[in-house]
Amino acid sequence: MTTTLTGHIPILDGTYEITIQDKTIVSLTPSNQPTDLCIGPTLFDIQVNGYGGRTCRIASPDKRDALAYITQLLRENGIGWWLPTITTASAAALEAAFKGCAQALDADADTAASIPGLHLEGPYISPLEGPRGAHTLEHVRPPDWEEFCRLQELSGGRIRLVTIAPEEEGSESFIKNCVQSGVVVAMGWADENRGFEDVFSPC
């Protein structure tokens, strides 16, 4: 299938005729045709907990179409890639969520093409009121590498980003292990009484 579009491309500072064949751009030709279409690179959202009334916390087979549904809505709004984000919960709930996401992505290659990984936000965050945000205090806990490895296995190796509180006990070794395994660590909170050097210099 071949599609031809004419649009203004801001990053190229001009109007172009674009030919797309089977989802691949095969030609890009300068054009003088008037157009109202503006074309740019797709966006990448690294934290989506849910959208359109659906959640990324898939815990049962009848919910596994949620990722496909959210992906389509995001694509329609210019987001081509995104990370389904699972937040602080009990160990059992996290295990069910990551297993559900993995099964959904294994079964749907088109949706998987827009989801290069999964994001674990918590439960290894600050227990303090305020920094904890909307995360349930009951399930906040120190970094646990063994637990993370279980979740990573259930996800099919898809956890690519983890948000933690780097000032909490056990975070330094956890961060080292994540980095060594290719997982990106984001800082969810840093105690204002400790400098970044205190938190990160051993890593």
Buried (B, 14 or more C-beta within 10 A) or exposed (E): EEEEEBBBBEEEEEBBBBBBEEEEEEEEEEBEEEBEEEBEEEEEBBBBBEBEEBBBBBBEEEBBBBBBBBBEBBBEEEBBBBBBBBBBBEBEBBBBBBBBBBBBBEEBEEBBEBBEBBBBBBBBBBEEEEBBBEBEEEBBBBBBBEBBEBBBBBBBBBBBBBBBBBBBEBBBEBBBBBEEEEBBBBBBBBBEEEEEEEBBEEB
